Amino acid sequence: MKFIHQKAFSVIELLVVIAVVSIVAAIGLPAISNFGVAENNENDKAIIRSQINYVRQLAIENGNAYRIKIINNAINNSSQLEVYRDESLNRFNKQFHKTSVPPCSQFSEINNEGFLISDLTKQAEHYAITKCDSLSGACNAVTNSNNYFCILPDGSGAENTRAQIQSSKNAGSKILFLHFYETGFFNLGQRIQ
């Protein structure tokens, strides 16, 4: 009768393997759980920048005033950036739009919002954007109907203003600020004096 010798792992070898796997998992899981956070944050920043720049380009090319209206979804902390074009008799009148209260509040169409260009709507999937009623201090939100940014026919802004951006957990759960200037320039981060 022949005995077949089978190789097996000892208890010590199994414990060493389990310990190594546990260490690798402890180091790797936080990295995996944060995977995509920075990308989500940068993607939404890029959407905001490209939307503003594109609408400024449209305003300069055709001479109309435009609005980028922010529609926030509080449930998933996201926002839509809708584009409206003024088609009223004052659509080319920069001074008219600057002096209306609030600026650019007298567009054409229903509720003075202007003509919605629905195919230009963009989605910031991880950002809720709220326009503030002041340039500094705590951000007291404007009404939903005034949660927009105006770009005048020459590409400039109708007012100096700022907005608070609250990112979702999937984009780092941070608060940052978007600043608009009458020159048409805008930036994310600290206000430029």
C-alpha positions in Angstrom: 0.0 0.0 0.0 1.4 3.4 -1.1 0.8 6.6 0.8 0.5 9.7 -1.3 2.0 12.6 0.3 -0.1 15.8 -0.3 1.3 19.2 0.3 -0.9 21.5 2.4 -0.6 24.9 4.0 0.2 25.1 7.6 -1.9 27.2 9.9 1.0 29.7 10.3 1.2 30.1 6.5 -2.5 30.7 6.3 -2.4 33.3 9.1 0.5 35.1 7.3 -1.5 35.2 4.0 -4.6 36.5 5.9 -2.5 39.2 7.6 -1.0 40.3 4.3 -4.4 40.5 2.6 -5.8 42.5 5.5 -3.0 45.0 5.4 -3.4 45.5 1.6 -7.2 45.9 2.0 -6.7 48.4 4.8 -4.5 50.5 2.7 -6.4 50.1 -0.6 -10.0 50.5 0.5 -9.8 54.2 1.3 -8.2 54.8 -2.1 -10.9 52.8 -3.8 -13.7 54.6 -1.9 -12.2 58.0 -2.9 -11.8 56.9 -6.5 -13.4 59.4 -8.8 -13.9 62.2 -6.3 -11.3 64.4 -7.8 -12.4 63.5 -11.3 -16.1 64.4 -10.5 -14.9 67.7 -9.0 -12.8 68.6 -12.0 -15.5 67.5 -14.5 -18.1 69.8 -13.0 -15.7 72.7 -12.8 -15.0 72.1 -16.5 -18.7 72.1 -17.3 -19.2 75.4 -15.6 -16.2 77.0 -17.3 -17.1 75.8 -20.7 -20.8 76.8 -20.3 -19.9 80.4 -19.3 -17.2 80.7 -22.0 -19.5 79.3 -24.7 -22.4 81.7 -23.8 -20.0 84.6 -23.7 -18.9 83.7 -27.2 -22.5 83.5 -28.4 -23.3 87.0 -26.9 -20.3 88.5 -28.7 -21.1 86.8 -32.0 -24.8 87.7 -32.2 -25.0 90.7 -29.9 -27.8 89.4 -27.7 -27.9 89.4 -23.9 -28.0 85.9 -22.4 -28.7 84.3 -19.0 -27.3 81.2 -17.5 -30.0 80.1 -15.2 -29.1 77.6 -12.4 -31.8 75.0 -11.5 -30.6 73.1 -8.4 -31.7 69.6 -7.5 -31.4 69.4 -3.7 -31.9 65.7 -3.5 -28.8 64.7 -5.4 -26.9 68.0 -5.0 -26.7 68.7 -8.7 -27.7 71.5 -11.0 -28.7 72.3 -14.6 -27.2 75.3 -16.3 -29.9 76.5 -18.7 -29.2 79.1 -21.4 -31.8 81.8 -22.2 -31.5 84.5 -25.0 -33.2 87.8 -24.8 -35.2 88.5 -28.0 -37.0 91.7 -26.8 -36.5 95.1 -28.3 -33.8 95.7 -25.7 -31.8 92.6 -26.5 -28.8 94.6 -27.7 -29.1 97.3 -25.1 -26.3 96.8 -22.6 -27.2 99.7 -20.4 -30.8 98.6 -20.2 -29.9 95.2 -18.9 -27.3 96.6 -16.4 -29.8 99.0 -14.8 -32.9 96.7 -14.6 -33.5 95.4 -11.1 -32.1 92.8 -10.7 -29.8 93.1 -13.7 -31.1 91.3 -16.8 -34.5 90.8 -15.3 -36.4 92.2 -18.3 -35.9 89.6 -21.0 -38.6 88.5 -23.5 -40.9 85.6 -23.3 -42.8 84.1 -20.2 -41.8 85.6 -16.8 -39.2 87.8 -18.6 -36.8 84.8 -18.7 -36.0 85.0 -22.4 -36.0 82.2 -25.0 -34.7 78.9 -23.7 -32.1 77.2 -25.9 -32.7 73.8 -24.5 -30.0 72.0 -26.5 -27.4 74.2 -24.7 -28.4 73.0 -21.2 -25.6 71.4 -19.3 -25.7 69.3 -16.1 -23.3 69.7 -13.2 -23.8 66.3 -11.7 -22.1 66.9 -8.3 -22.5 70.7 -7.7 -25.4 72.8 -6.4 -24.8 76.4 -7.4 -26.4 79.2 -5.4 -26.0 82.9 -6.3 -25.3 85.0 -3.3 -26.8 88.4 -2.5 -23.4 89.9 -1.6 -19.8 89.8 -2.7 -18.4 88.8 0.7 -19.4 87.3 4.0 -22.0 84.6 4.4 -23.8 83.5 1.2 -27.4 84.4 1.5 -29.1 82.9 -1.5 -31.1 84.9 -3.9 -34.5 83.7 -4.9 -34.7 80.8 -7.3 -36.0 83.1 -10.0 -32.9 85.3 -9.7 -30.4 82.4 -9.5 -28.8 83.2 -12.9 -25.8 85.0 -14.3 -26.2 87.6 -17.1 -23.9 88.0 -20.0 -24.4 91.2 -22.0 -24.2 91.6 -25.8 -20.5 92.5 -25.7 -19.6 89.5 -23.5 -19.3 91.5 -20.3 -21.2 90.8 -17.1 -24.1 92.9 -15.9 -22.8 93.0 -12.3 -20.1 91.9 -10.0 -21.5 88.9 -8.2 -20.6 85.5 -6.7 -22.1 82.1 -6.2 -21.5 79.4 -3.6 -20.9 75.9 -4.9 -21.6 73.0 -2.6 -20.1 69.8 -4.0 -21.7 66.4 -3.3 -20.0 63.6 -1.3 -18.9 62.2 -4.7 -17.0 65.4 -5.4 -15.4 65.9 -2.0 -18.2 67.6 0.0 -16.6 71.0 -0.3 -17.7 74.6 -0.6 -16.1 76.9 -3.1 -17.1 80.2 -4.8 -17.7 81.2 -8.3 -17.0 84.9 -8.9 -18.4 87.0 -11.9 -17.1 90.4 -12.8 -18.5 93.2 -14.9 -15.6 92.8 -17.3 -16.9 89.3 -18.2 -14.1 87.6 -16.4 -15.0 84.9 -13.9 -13.0 82.6 -11.6 -13.4 79.8 -9.1 -11.8 80.2 -5.7 -10.9 83.6 -4.1 -12.3 86.8 -5.3 -9.8 88.9 -7.2 -9.6 92.4 -5.9 
